[in-house]
Amino acid sequence: MKESVKSMLTLVIGLGILVGAIMLAKPVPPCLEEDGSGQYACYWDASQHGNGVGASYVIVDGKIQQFF
């Protein structure tokens, strides 16, 4: 019985930490310019910005990190 209580307590604490981390995370804002100039991190959604075609991506510290 003690092991099951310990396991349940560990699970509850772990879930609490995960939920807290998610709540504190700040969303990445959209890029104001296509190249992300003037912003440390941003995303470019090609379907919503510019001419509506092209690649969508995330920029961090001036470098493209991920295409989507």
C-alpha positions as CSV (number, residue, x, y, z in Angstrom):
1,M,0.0,0.0,0.0
2,K,2.8,2.4,0.8
3,E,4.3,2.0,-2.6
4,S,1.1,2.8,-4.4
5,V,0.6,6.0,-2.3
6,K,4.2,6.9,-3.1
7,S,3.7,6.3,-6.8
8,M,0.5,8.3,-6.8
9,L,2.1,11.2,-5.0
10,T,5.0,11.2,-7.4
11,L,2.6,11.3,-10.3
12,V,0.6,14.2,-8.9
13,I,3.7,16.2,-8.2
14,G,5.0,15.5,-11.7
15,L,1.8,16.6,-13.3
16,G,1.7,19.7,-11.2
17,I,5.2,20.7,-12.3
18,L,4.3,20.0,-16.0
19,V,1.1,22.1,-15.8
20,G,3.0,24.9,-14.1
21,A,5.7,24.9,-16.8
22,I,3.1,25.0,-19.5
23,M,1.3,27.9,-17.9
24,L,4.5,29.9,-17.5
25,A,5.6,29.4,-21.1
26,K,5.1,32.4,-23.3
27,P,3.8,31.9,-26.8
28,V,6.0,32.8,-29.7
29,P,4.6,36.0,-31.4
30,P,4.2,36.3,-35.2
31,C,7.0,38.0,-37.1
32,L,6.4,41.7,-37.9
33,E,8.7,41.3,-40.9
34,E,9.3,38.2,-43.1
35,D,12.9,38.0,-41.9
36,G,12.0,38.5,-38.2
37,S,14.2,41.6,-38.0
38,G,14.0,43.3,-34.6
39,Q,12.6,40.3,-32.8
40,Y,14.5,37.6,-30.9
41,A,11.9,34.9,-31.6
42,C,8.9,34.8,-33.9
43,Y,7.0,32.7,-36.4
44,W,6.1,33.4,-40.0
45,D,2.9,31.8,-41.3
46,A,3.1,32.1,-45.0
47,S,-0.6,31.3,-45.5
48,Q,-1.6,34.3,-43.4
49,H,1.2,36.8,-44.2
50,G,2.8,38.3,-47.3
51,N,1.3,37.1,-50.6
52,G,-0.2,33.9,-49.0
53,V,2.3,31.5,-50.5
54,G,5.7,30.2,-49.6
55,A,7.3,28.6,-46.5
56,S,6.2,29.0,-42.9
57,Y,8.9,28.9,-40.2
58,V,10.0,29.8,-36.7
59,I,13.0,32.2,-36.3
60,V,15.1,32.3,-33.1
61,D,18.1,34.6,-32.7
62,G,18.0,35.5,-36.4
63,K,18.1,31.8,-37.6
64,I,15.4,29.7,-39.0
65,Q,14.8,26.8,-36.6
66,Q,11.9,25.0,-38.0
67,F,9.7,24.9,-41.1
68,F,6.1,23.9,-40.8
